[in-house]
């Protein structure tokens, strides 16, 4: 029954009007990640997204700085690839987030 609910939730969450909310939830999940494994799982989900708002990007930059799980594995190929992909949105960042 839980799997069925998750499938329906995913079907709704992937509709264009809900994608930003879905990204917000993933960003929150990354922020709260307490293990390398969980960080890799969330990063894999985030890698499927290509558009992020300025606020979301700034949150992701802050997470890389403040969450030890993310910071310690920023050099892992998947985590590095995700954060490198955010560079195409650099124009959206405030000066503080860029540094």
N, C-alpha and C positions, 0 to 999 in steps of 0.2 A: 504494500500500500504506500509506503514512504517513497519508493522508487517512482511510482506512478505520479505522486504529487510533485516530485522533483522534475520529472519530465514535463509536466504541465507548466510548472514554474519557469523552467528553462524556455519553453515555447513562448510564453508571454514575455519573458525578459529579453528575448532576442528581437522583439518587434522594435522598429526604429525609435518610437517614442519612449521606450523604456531602456534603451541602451546606455544612456548617460547615468541613469539610476543604477543600472547593473554595474557599470564601471565604478561608481561611488561605493557600492557594496564591496567590490573586489579591493578597492583601495583601502577601505576600512579593515578588511580581512588581512591585507598585507601589513598594515600598520600594527595590527595586533599579533602578527605571526611570532610565535615563540620557539620555532624550530626551523632548522634548515630545510627539512622535508616539506613543511607547510609553506615556507617561502617559495620553494620550487613549484609547488602545486599552484599557488596563486599567480606566480609569474607566468606559468604556462597558460593560465586563463587570460591574463592581461595581454599576452603576446597576440592573442586572437583579435585584439582591438587596435585600430589604427588612428582613431580620432579621440583626442582628449581636450577638455577645456583648459584654459589657463589655470584655473583653480585646481583642477585635478593634477596637472603637471607639477604645480608648486607643491602640492601635497606629496606627490611621489618623490620629488627631490628631497623634501624634508624627511620622508621615511628613510631614504637611503642614508641620510645623515644621522638619524636618531635611533633607528631600530637596529640593534646589534646583529640580529640574524641576517638582515639584508646587507648591512655594511660588511660583515665578515665574508660574504660570498658574492660580493659585487663583481668579482673577477670570474666567477663561474660563467660558462658560455651563455646559458639561457638568461641569467640575470643581467649580464653585460649587454647582450643583444637587445634586451628590452629597454634598458636605460639608454643605450645608444640610439635606439629607434625614436626616443623622445627628442633627440636633438633636432629633428625636422620641425619640431614645434617651438624651437628656441625663441622665435619672434614673439611668442605669447607670454614669455616669462618676464617677471619684474626683474629689475637689476639685482635685487637681493637673492632671488632664487638661482640666478645664473652663476653667481660666484661660488 
